[in-house]
Amino acid sequence: MKKIKASEAMINVLLDWGVKRVYGLPGDSIDTTIDALHRHDEEIDFIQVRHEEVASLAATSEAKLTGTVGVCLSIGGPGAIHLLNGLYDAKMDHVPLLALIGQVNSGLINSDYFQEVNTAAMLEDVAVYNKEIQSAASLPRIVDEAIRTAIRQKGVAVLTIPDDLPDEEIADTYRALAGEVNLFSTPTIEADKIAEVTRLLKESKKPIILSGVGTKGAGAALTTFIETNHIPLIQTMPSKGTVADDHPNSLGNVGKLGTKPAYEAMKEADFLLLLGTNYPYVDYLPDASSCKAVQIDIAPERFGKRFPIELAIEGRVADFLALMNAQGAIRTSDTFLKACQQTMSHWNDWMQEQRENTSGEFVHPSYLFNAIEKIAKPNTVFSIDVGTSTSWGARFIRVQPGQDYLISAWLGTMGCALPGAIAAKINEPERQVISVAGDGAFAMVMQDFVTATKYNLPFIQFVINNQKLAFIEVEQQSAGQRNYGIDLEDIDFAKVAEACGGVGYTVKSAAELDTLLPKLADVSKPTLVNVYVEDDAPLPGKIVMDEAQGYAKFAFETVLKDHKFPILPPLKEIMRQFF
């Protein structure tokens, strides 16, 4: 019987599942796995990063972009600890990820050896599958099980591998049960449930749709449905662009980063259709006493989690929409839609004012994001970091079908944009990639700009430079707290990019930005643009009462402490959003 190293059998399983790359850093407790990857470097790319957090965030971004399992690795102990942030991002955004983590040799386990950490216990909360390899013979089977579970449950699979076991020889008998056809049997949506949704929709006078990532791949069908039935649409942040952000039926996003028309339409709605979303901010949903709701999702454990449900339908959103569209027009009234469109027209007029804002010494963030939208191509991948980047991106980047929008939606971890851009450009090199991060977020991972230059990844990295944690500044103010610990020392990020082997630009005015834009349409090297921006507050689309009270408390306490009035967002802007 033919024998091979267990590490070879493991690589064969990865290849059967179509794994094309692994992100990580080598080290003593993962070296036998690294050696196997080296022997298969023409089939699986090993992407060396400078920090394991970037490895896991990049692998997670790959999974978000492609829908396939992302793979990262690290040594045990400190390397595994560094991976945690990206693993939790995968867990909370429900994407499949495999983490291969080294461990001391099996004979040294439980001896308090150098860098020995109980990684299985440490990673229990983040993983849907969490095993420590006990024998060489079990390695390929467990890797196969891990990938199947990660894909099936849309979560993180963790394997802790003592470094001596992959080097052992085992019988070459294992064959992976690879392919999604072996994992899923799509539930059939019953005709009586379609009939009930149709009845509820016909009876409604103010219907609204909240769509999430479950609608990805069904954008054309969703567009047909909302147009045929005159229904306003709100999309969650990670699903931006499934239907064009500037579609006439679109009200943008809802919540602190959303629009005032979306908030008001939600509060007026008498019928809510939840399509593939587990939207968490219940305060921005309709009044449950006057609004009926139907939820469609492939994960039944989410039914009714956020809002009382009249009817739950387990299945794919694409299948549901196909059945609904087959009926043609279900409702003919466009009264509610037209009212929403009128309020949205006023909102868009205000947004256009902001897009053209050249006031102040530096670049206004809304002007910057308008410029980013101008250079974006029909196939652009946007990778947007957490903080004010998220706020301005939500409001001013009108994502289109054919484009992608990568964010850390549920974990909200700073430092996600650069790893996302790296993964996007590696996976789809023909597409334009634009990454945006604040100075605080980018500084957390900026060492890995050199990874972009190492692998010759020509994307654009914008850094919003205001020398502060601006989103935290506003959070503190809206909570009635005085600002503390938010100021940042300035960094010449353009020189950082140049030191890493890329191209760096510094922009301090709208005119300088306009002059630079033509050079950014097509870049041939990793390019960073360090943009000094006006300190303008990314206010919510609708300021609710507790936030207004918080701003008032902040102002009062600042006067008492400092004997001067604080710099608050302009009253005009607060009033426009409060009313």
WONOR-V466508 format. One line per field, one symbol per residue. phi: phi as a letter, one per 20 degrees, with the letter a starting at -180 (. if undefined). A space follows every 10 residues. Layout:
BEGIN
phi: ???
END
This chain:
BEGIN
phi: .fccfgffff fffgfgemfd bcdrcfrgec fffgfffffc fedceeeedd bfgfffffff fgfffdnefe ccbaffmfff fffggfffff gfelcfbddd cfbgggfdfm dlfgmfcffg ffegfedebb cdfdbffegf fffffffgfg ffelbeddce cgfeffefec fecfcfeeof fedccffeef ffffffffff ffffdcebdd dcffefncff ffffffffdl dfccdfgfdg ngdggdfgee dmecofdedf gffffgfefd bddedlbcge effeeffffc cecccdaedf fefmfdbfdf bdceregfff ffffffemfe cdfdffffff ffffffffff ffgfgefdfn fdffgfffff ffffefegdf deddeepfgf fffgedeefd godccebefd fmefneffgf fgfffffcfe efccdcbfff ffffcfgeff fffgdldfcd dededclaef ffgfgfffen dffbmdfcff cefffffffe nddcccccbf ffffffggfe gbddcgcdde dfdfedfeff fceegfffff fffgffffff edlbefedgg ggffffefd
END
